[in-house]
Amino acid sequence: MRTWFLCALLLMASLSAHAVEPRERLADPALEARARTISSELRCLVCQNESIDESGADLAHDIRMFVRERLTAGDTDAQAMQAIVSRYGAFVLLKPPVERATYVLWYAPPALVLLGLIGTVIWLRRRQVVPADAAPLSPEETRRLDGLLRENDG
Amino acid sequence: MRRLFYLLPLVVFMVLAGYFLVSLRPAHDVHELPSAMIEKPAPTFDLASLGDDKPLALDALKGHPFVINFFASWCVPCRVEHPLLMRLAQQDHLPLYGIAYKDKPADSARLLATFGDPYRQVGIDQDGRVGLNFGVYGVPETYVIDGTGIIRKRFVGPLTAETVEKELLPLLKQLGQS
């Protein structure tokens, strides 16, 4: 049973490693490299947590081919990317753009960390104030304290 | 001031609970994506049609609101919605056009011969390019397009009697009047 599971796992791993099929590749290495970069930044909409570069899904294949077609036709990287975004929405971008709808997504975590830091600093400051320069005991107080301590020991 | 500070955990909890309440409701499908094409002109297409000499072209369909249903013979959820499509075509005279997405024409034809053909016309999109232009990421998907060729609504996954009753038919009625 366990061996089967392992085999299946290995098989899947090998499949995903070769998602970009040889026949998909462009003859021009520079163009192909650009296509690879673009497709590693696009989400596969079927699996949703893989890039289309890694995904073996049929739709991922179609989008890879589409990107290559656009690049061959002379599109810049940004134009090819935009062509996909205009069809599938910003969700296809694995790295979401910074725009009004995503401000919370981008800025909330640093803001929370900053808030925590400020809180910590304030808290530490307040704590330190007390013992730093307490006045030394007067001779009278020292005598009383000693007396009390001795009483306790006895 | 100090009191308010102690209320902070409660506020955080309320926000989280609110979020969960919205996103965990039973009808909410996290995998369903909003369409980028809503309120935009439908991508133009001109497809060879199934068992018909006349091509299925966007320009020829403009003028009246209509519905486009992407389907395939290999798609199981399509069979689930198929009886509903048949009913809509027969009873409600829905202006329904099919696009056979990444399917062999012979297979699509066999499907329609076996289960009935609810479509006024079926276009063949064997390489899936028209689907890609529409932003289709799985079949079935259903698009409502108005008379000027603007996409008004997308339904991802099989239509249900409820979505048809509450959304599709009212929208078509409204588009037909305006």
Interface residues (C-beta under 8 A of the other chain):
Chain A: L45 V46 Q48 D58 L59 D62 I63 F66 V85 S86 R87 Y88 G89 A90 F91
Chain B: H31 L33 P34 S35 A36 M37 K102 D127 G128 R129 L132 N133 F134 G135 Y137 G138
